Amino acid sequence: MQIITDVAIDPAGNVWVANNWDRPDEGFKKVPDYALATRFGGHGAVVFFGLAKPVRTALIGPPRAP
């Protein structure tokens, strides 16, 4: 995992993590190397199966514990 940009938890309790920065050293430079600056955005996602407690998705109202 390099730099976590977002985290989401689905109803099954799986935690999805966006590992989305490939070359932050180039992206934050005042004068980036143009050949490497296009690699600033990443391409990865990681899932941790069953890390969070599952919920029962409600049709109306907030989610509830099963």
C-alpha positions in Angstrom: 0.0 0.0 0.0 1.5 3.3 -1.0 -1.0 6.1 -0.3 -4.6 5.4 0.6 -7.0 7.7 -1.2 -10.4 6.2 -0.3 -12.0 3.5 1.9 -15.4 1.9 1.5 -17.2 -0.9 3.4 -19.8 -2.9 1.6 -22.8 -4.6 3.2 -21.0 -8.0 3.4 -18.3 -6.4 5.6 -15.5 -6.3 3.0 -13.3 -3.2 3.2 -12.2 -1.8 -0.2 -9.2 0.5 -0.2 -8.1 2.6 -3.1 -4.3 2.5 -3.4 -4.3 5.1 -6.0 -1.1 7.2 -6.2 1.7 5.7 -8.3 4.3 8.5 -8.4 3.5 11.2 -5.8 7.1 12.3 -5.8 6.6 13.5 -9.4 3.1 14.8 -9.0 3.9 17.2 -6.2 7.1 18.8 -7.7 7.0 22.4 -8.7 8.5 21.5 -12.1 7.6 17.8 -12.7 9.3 15.6 -15.2 6.7 15.5 -18.0 7.5 11.9 -18.8 6.7 10.8 -15.3 4.0 13.3 -14.3 1.4 11.3 -16.2 2.0 8.4 -13.9 0.7 10.4 -10.9 -2.6 8.6 -10.9 -2.6 5.1 -9.7 -4.3 1.9 -10.7 -4.8 -0.2 -7.6 -7.5 -1.4 -5.3 -7.2 -3.7 -2.3 -10.0 -5.6 -0.6 -9.9 -7.0 2.9 -12.6 -9.7 2.9 -14.7 -9.8 6.1 -12.7 -7.2 8.0 -15.8 -5.2 9.1 -19.0 -6.5 10.6 -21.7 -7.3 8.0 -24.9 -5.3 8.0 -28.4 -6.0 6.7 -29.1 -3.5 4.0 -32.4 -1.7 4.7 -34.8 -0.7 2.0 -35.9 2.2 4.2 -33.8 3.8 7.0 -30.3 3.1 8.1 -28.5 -0.3 7.9 -29.0 -2.7 10.8 -26.9 -5.5 12.3 -28.0 -9.0 11.1 
